[in-house]
Amino acid sequence: MNLYIRKADLTVGNILVVVNQNKETVFIASRDKNDPFIIKLYNRLNTLVGEIKLKNNFLKIYSIEINGEEKATINAIPMLDLKYVYLSKINWHVMGNLVMSDYHVTKNGKKILTVQPTILAQGHPGLEMKFTNMEDGPIGTLLTIFLNKYIKLPTFSSSTDLNRSLLKSKIPYLNNFKNRCE
């Protein structure tokens, strides 16, 4: 099954809609107003399905909870190596280009989720998530949102370094970052 997220919803705003191929809403994610590190995931009936919480602020450990039960923990993403993330408890390995949102998730050597950039209706950039088992949908959706919200790009010493970077031409929301630097 494929699910889709608009990139604009990921970069700005507190509400995110996840749709299927027929443009029907499957999940709605929202950032908590009181604690911006909490992201809650609701189904189309507005029932809380899962959430991402900051478990340990000092060590930057986040937890993914589904139906009130902790299913996975994620350590802070290292700045230098953005090609691999491990989710404990559920034993998921995330490999690929996390900055470009082009990666896959494996469990016991079998691919269970693939995330890649795509162009949605009306030319909007988005992310396509391909699940082999829809039961992994809530965890995979929260993981995709987490990796897109909390990845930190290396800082550049000046805007000329940013202009020379290959990332600028491939990631449109970096233009906002460049404007803030100037």
Secondary structure, 3 states (H helix, E strand, C coil): CEEEEEHHHHHCCCEEEEECCCCCEEEEEEECCCCCCCEEEEECCCCEEEEEEEEECCCCEEEEEECCEEEEEEECCCCCCCCEEEEECCCEEEEEECCCCEEEEEECCEEEEEEEEEECHHHCEEEEEEECCHHHHHHHHHHHHHHHHHCCCCCCCCHHHHHHCCHHHHCCCHHHHHHHHC
